[in-house]
Amino acid sequence: MMDRQMRLDQTQAPIYEAIERFRKMRVVPFDVPGHKRGRGNPELTKFLGEQCVSVDVNSMKPLDNLCHPISVIREAENLAADAFGAAHAFLMVGGTTSSVQSMVLTACKRGDEIILPRNVHRSVINALVLCGAIPVYVNSDVDKRLGISLGMKREQVAKAIEQHPNAVAILVNNPTYYGVCSDLKAIVEMAHAAGMLCLADEAHGTHFYFGDDLPVSAMEAGADMASVSMHKSGGSLTQSSFLLAGPNVQEGYIRQIINLTQTTSGSYLLMSSLDISRRNLAMRGKRIFKQVCDMAEYAREEINAVGGYYAFGRELINGDSIFDFDPIKLSVHTLDIGMAGIEVYDALRDDYDIQIEFGDLGNILAYLSIGDRPQDLERLVSALAEIRRRYQKDHTGMLTQEYIDPEVIVSPQEAFYAEKISLPIMETEGKICSEFVMCYPPGIPILAPGEKITKNILKYIEYAKEKGCNMTGPEDPDILKLNVLK
């Protein structure tokens, strides 16, 4: 990653500094929240600590207002834009879900087409349900050994643009949950040449902005908007995120879109965590993420030396569907020891007190970030070696594929709001689904509203339930029934 000149003083943290000043003023609260700096809820204060609840405050003049920032929040957003190389940045307190949805809602309205890969997070398709845009899916290639979907090929994107010239935007995962990156710069150029916006879901790419020898970030590639999960690899509190925008998207309109769905009572705990974490990465990010990359590489080497597992990395790069690979992602293929990823996930938690990010049918992901330590990785490697020794078996007959090409029959919005009936799941083959079915994490839908239910999909769902995947989405919590169109 090339050096980027920051123009503002990144040692500042205006929201955090304003809250510290406010706390010293000993203001008597006759506003919300009702716990009144924790005094009204002693159990909560004991659990979280007095310092924490004392700064859980409401918007007021000294602290600005997230819906219409003019002072310290505005300053924090300007600092974030500067640190990330964006024209504009917005503090998001509804997680990257709200950031992704605001990004899509800014670009699309009812009836517009948007080009995107099918292996998107459910928040993208949720946004299509809300606005009525029509998905044009680029069905990515699948690595047959690993069973994971890859990035969008340049040829696939060009073909989608040719066949859908009136599409308004192209959305790209940068990277996927597993660390796979598409050729983002080329896709940005193709989008702009066709008069389309390029949007990036960078839920797992915060560190791309603060490190050397990492894949290109969305803003550096010239994308128009990007959703960045600071709470993942960036170190802020859960549910805090940034929405970044380039110069070609109107700042005021983005703010209006955000305010359609984001709370009017923005949490100062979340906002100050974004402020402090941005400062930390701007000042120390390169050194921090160099250490994380080194730890990930060490872990890959050690896991592969165990045998049976395959901790995959940059050797997969092919210049197109795997244009680049995020070296921080510790993705491990498990099927060769005869265990589904979710089974290894469960064994690590239940037997070794190790909580990893997720396991699917063939892989696990251990999420590395700024808080990890070498000794913790050594414990993970040792546990994986012992799991192999204790549980290894023949893998014949195990399902491998993480992704099944969808058959989109109607738009997500039309299917979601259509009249529907509930049927036993095994009686739904050939019907059109009106709800989501997914394993969470990673939150990539197996079925989304408007898609045809096939025998392969039902087989996948049944197998995933049998292996213990955390299935979510349908109205029926036991996923014994599905809602389908009448």
N, C-alpha and C positions, 0 to 999 in steps of 0.2 A: 504494500500500500504506500502510495507516495505521500510525502509530508504535506500537510495542509496548514497554511498560515492562519492562526486564530487572531482575530482583531480585538476582541474584548478581553477584559481581565478575568480569566477563568478561575482565579482564586476566590472570587466572590460567590456567595450563596445567598441572594437577597431574601428569599422566603424564610430560610432558616434564621438569618440574621434579624429579620423583622419579628419573628416569633420569640426569639431570645430577648429582644428589647421589650416586647409586649409582656412577657412573663415577669420581668423585673418591675413593671409598673404597678402590680398588685391591684388591677382593675376589679371592681365588684361586678359580677355578671348578673344582669337581668335580661339575658338573651338565651338562645339555645346554644349548645345542647343542654338538656335538662339535668345532667349529672353535676353541673356547676363545678367544673374543674376536678371532678371525682368525689366531691364531698357527699353527694347524694347516693353514691353507689360504692360503699367501702369494699365490697368483695371484688368489684372490677378494679378498683384502685390497687388493692393488694395484689391482684393477679398481674396487671400490666405495669404497675409502678406509678407513683405520684407524678414523676417527671413526664411520663407519657400522657396520662389523662389530662394533665394541666395544660397541655398544648393541643388537646382535641377541642378546637374552638370553631366558631362560626365566622363567616365573612364579615368584615368590618372595614372601615376606612383605613386604619393603619396596616391591614393585612391584605387589602385588595379583594377582588371578586373574580373567580374563575370564569364566570359567564361573560364578563366584560372587563378584562384586566387593563388597568391603566398605570399601575405602579409596580409593586414588588413582583407580582406574578408576571407582568409584562417583561420586566427585566430578566426574570428567570427564563422565560421563553426565548428572549433574544440571546441569552447566553447559551441556551441549548442549541438554537439554530446555528450559532457561531461554532460551537464545539462539534456539531455533526455535519457542518458544511452545507446546511440547508438555507433556503431563503426565509422560511418560517418554521416555527416549532410550536406545538400545542401540548400542554400538560393534560394527560388523560388519567382519570381516576376510576374508570370502569374497566380496567384491564386492556390488553391489546385487542380483545373482542370489540370493545367500543371504538378503538382506533381503526381497526379494519373496517368495521361497519360505516364509520364516518367517511373513510376513504372511498369506499364503493358508492355510498349515497351521494358523495360530492360529484363523482364522475358520471353516475348513471341515473336515469329516470325511467318511468314505466315504459316498457317496450324496447328500450335500448338493448343492443347486444354487447356483451363483454366477453372477450377471449380469455380463457384461463385453463390451467390444468385441473383435472378432476381431483387430484390428491391435495385439495385445499382444506384448511380448517373449516369446521362447521360455521364459524362466524361469517365467512365469505358468503356461503349459501343462505344463511340467515338474512344477510343484507339484501340478497336478491328476493327473498320472500317479502321483505319490507318494501322495497322500491318497485318490484315488478319487472326488473331487467331480465333479459334472456341470456342464459349461459351458452357460450360456444366452447365446448370442451376440446382441448388438445389432449388426446389420450396418450399419455407418456409411455415410453418403452418401460418394460419391466426387466430388472436383472433376474434372470431365471434361477440362478443359484441362490441369491439372497432373498428373492421374493419381494423386493421393494420397487416402487415406482421411481423413475429417474426424473431428470429435468426435462424441460421442453426443448426439442431439437429446433434449430434455426429453420430447417426445411418445413417442419410441422407448423411453426408460427407463420411463416410466409404463406403457406397454403391456406391457413385459417383466415389470414388477412385478405387473400385473393378471393376466397369464397364468401367472405362477410365484410365487404369494403365499408359498410356503414356502421360497423362496430365502433363504439366510442372509446374503448380502453382495452388494454391487455394487462392482466395481473400475473405476477410471477412470484413464486416462493423463493426467497433468498436468505438462507438455504431451506431445504426441506428439513423435517424433523431429524432425518438420518445424516444430514450434512451435505447433501448433493446440491450443487449450484448449476443453474443454466447459464448460458452466455448472455448475461444481463445487458451488457453494453450493446451487443448486436440487436437484442430484442427492443431496447429503447430506441435505437436508430430506426428499426423497421416500423415501430409504432408511430414515431414522430413523422416519418416519411409518408405514412398513410393518414396523418391527421388525427391520430389517436393518442390518448394519454397512456403512460406506462405507470402502473401501480405495483409496489413491492410489499409483500407480507414478509417483514423482517423480524417476526416474533423471536426467531432464533439467531439473529444476526447482529445484535447490539455491538459485539466486540469487533465487527468488521470495520467500525469507524475508529477504533483505537488500538492499532497494532500493526506490526510489520508482517509481510509475507502471509497475509490473510486474503480471502476472496474480496472482490470489489464490493464496496457498499453501494446501496441504491442511489444515494445522493451523488457520489462520485461518478457513477455510471450515467447520470443525467436523468434518472427517473423523476416523475412528476410528484409522486407522493410515496411515503413509506411509513409502515407501522412498526414501531420498535419496542420490544418488550424489555424495558430497563430492569424489570424485576426478575428476569431470567439470568442472563449472564452478566448483567450490569450492576446487580447488587442492591437495587432499591426494594422497597416493600412490595409484597404481593399485591397485585391489582393496579400498580402504577406503570404508566407507559407514556411514550411520546408518539405523536403524529407529526411527521416531517413533511414539508412541501417545498417544491422547487419554485422558480420565479414565474412559471407559466400558469399557475393556479391561483385564483383570487383568494387572498387571505380572509377577507371579510365574509365571503360566501362559505368557506370552510368552517369558520366560527359559527355561522348560522346553522349549518348542518350538525355540527357537534352539539349545539345547544338544543336540537330537537330531542335528543335522547339522553345526554349526560346530565347528571344531577346538578341542581342549583346549590347544593350544599357540599361543595368539594372538600374532601378530607385534607386538613393541613398536615396530618401525619404522612399521608401519601405524597402530597405535593412537596413537602420539605425533604422527604426521602429522595424524590427525583432530583431536587436541587443539590443536595449533598452528594448524591451518587454521580451526577453529571460532573460536578467539580472534581471528585475523586478520579474519574476516568480521564478527564481532560488533563489533569496534572500527572497521573501515574499510570494511565492505561497501557501505554506501550510496554512498560516494564512488567506490569501485572500479567498481561495476556501472553507475553513471551514465556513467563513462568508456567502459565496454564497450558500453553502449547507443548512445552517441554514435558510436563507431567503426563499429558495425553499420549504423547509419543512413547514415553517410557512404559505407560500402561499397555499400549497396543503391543509393544514388543514382548512384554512379560506374559500377556494373555495368550498371544500366539505361540509362545514357547511352551505353554501348558499342553497344547495339542487338543484337537477336537473342536475348539472354538476358532472363529475367524473374526478378529477385530480389524475391520476394514478401514482404509484411509485413502490417501492420495494416489496409491497405485491403481485405483479404479478410473482415474481421469482419462477420458477419451476425446476431449476437445469439442464435444457437442452435447449429448444428453447428460454427460457428467463433465461439464466444462471446467469445473473446479470443485474442490472438496474442503469443507471446514475442518481444519486439523484439530480443533478443540472437541469435536463430537466423538465420544467414545461409544461407537455403535458396534455391537458384537453379534455375529451370527451363531446360533446355538444348535441348529438342527442336526449337525454332524455328531453330536453326543446323544441324539435321540430324545431331545427335550425341546418343547416349544419355548419360545422366549418368555411367555407368561409363566411357565412352570419354573424356569430359572429365577424369574422375578420373585415369585412366591417363596422359593427356597431361600433366596438371599435374605428376604425380610423375616420369614418365620424361623429359620434356623441360625441365622448369623447376624440379625439386627442390622442389616444393611438395606436401606431404602433407595432403590434406583428410580429413574424417571418413569420408565414403562417397559413392558414386555409385550410383544405381539406373538403371532404364530411362529415366527422364525428368528426373531432378533430381540435383543435388549438394548436399551440406551442408558448409559450412566452419564448424567449431565454434569459436566465440569464447568466451573466458573471461578470467580475471584476469591471464593471462600474455601476452596479445597486445599488439602495438605497431602504431601507425598505419603505419609504414614497411613492415611485413609485409603489411598490407592493400593498400597501394599496389602492392606486387609481385604480389599475387594478381590485382588488377584488370588490371594490365598484361598478365599472362600470359593471362587470359581473353580480352582483346582480341586478342592475337596468335593464340590458338587459333582464334578465330572467323575471323580473316583467312586463316589457313593451311588450315583444314579445313572451313569451312562448305559444306554441300551441301543438296540437296533432302531434306525430311524425310518425303516421301510413303511410306506403307507401314510406318512405324515404330510399334511397340507403345507405348502410352501408359500403360496402367493398372498401378498399383503393387499393387492389391488385387483379389482375386477372391473373391466370396462363397463360403464353404465349405458343403459338405453334410455335416453331422455325422451319422454312422450309429450309432456306438457311442462310449462314453466313452473319453477318452484312456488311462486306466489299463487298461481291458479290451483295447483294441487293442494297446497296447504289450506286454502280457504274453501275448497270445493266440498260438496256434500260427500260424506264418507260412511263406510260401514266398518265394523271391527270383525275380523275373521281369525280363527286359529291360524297361527303362522304357517303351518305346513299346508294350508289350503289356499294360500295367497299366490301361488305360482301363476304367472301371466297377468296378474293384476298390476295396477299402478299405485305405488306407495304414496301416502299423503303425509308422512312424517319421516323423522330421521332414525337411522339405526347406526350405531358406531361403537367402537371400543374407545374408551377414554381413560388415560391418554392413548394415542395421540390426538383423538378428536377428528380424524378424517372419516367422513361418513362412508359406511358400507352401502347404505341406501339413503337417498335424499328425496324430498318431495318431488313428485313428477317422474320418477324413474320406474321402469318395469322391473318387477320381481321375477327373477329367473331361478332355475333349479340350482345353478352354481352358487348364487347368492345365498339361498336358503341352506345349502350344504355348508357354506362358509360360516354363517351365523350359528348353526347347530354345533359345528366343530369348535368355534371360538368359545361358545358357552360351556361346552364340555371341558375345554382346557382351562377355564377359569378366568377368561377375559372379563374386564369390567364393562359390561354392555349398558349403554345409555341411549336415550332419545325418545323411544315410544311412550305413549300414554300408559301402556301396561308395564309396570315396573319389572315384572317377571319375564317380559318379552315372550309370552306365550301367545299373544295376539298382536296383530298389526292393523292399523287403520289404512284402508285402501279406498280408492275412488269407487263410487257406485257405478 
